[in-house]
Amino acid sequence: MKIKRIIAVKDLNFEHLPPCAAEFIKRVIKKMRYRKKVQADVAAELIAHFEDELKECSTDGQKEQKAQLLIAEFGDIKLLAVLLRRAKKRCRPLWRTMFARTCQAIVILFVCFIVYVAWFLSGKPVITTNYVEEFKLTVRPTADESLNAATLYQKAIELIWNDLCQVPRFYYFCSFLHFFNDTFQVQAASTMNQSDIRGLSR
């Protein structure tokens, strides 16, 4: 039997089926929870299956009994709907599957972003790392301080200076140097002035 392309389940014809078969198909389609076009295709396939099985039955009673047997063979309605939906999803084109997965990923990322923003705004900042000290540690020499001779030189200079300041002769020697320097500067200035006067007289 050739199956026509149906747009919606309401456009299907259930007149040639027993009431139990029609009700069974409607319940299965309702449990599928998928696109209406796919639901219509699945319903048409189920109708065609029942019609093929019931075409040899001559009376309505036989059709009713045969339909009950077929319904029992199908099993649980909910499980059948899940399997049919899964089968139709696997039959989708690749581009449709990729589009669906992309949309799902975008929705998940958006939800995660909303949760992160809510968590970020509800929290309070807590300083756990002193970055100033971390920076000082990076620029500080890594060698042992006991190997640094600068402190020893500084202590030696301080000791020598203290010893020199306690010696009176050193103090007088410094005063003599200052006096000699001042006298030399005065004599040099007077000599320059006399030479300038002699040059002008000539």
Secondary structure, DSSP 8 states (H G I E B T S, - for coil): ------S-GGGS--TTS-HHHHHHHHHHHHHH---HHHHHHHHHHHHHHHHHHHTT--SHHHHHHHHHHHHHHH--HHHHHHHHHHHHHHTS-HHHHHHHHHHHHHHHHHHHHHHHHHHHHHS-------HHHHHHHHHS--S-GGG--HHHHHHHHHHHHHHHHT-HHHHHHHHHHHHHHHHHHHHHHHHHHHHHHHHHH-
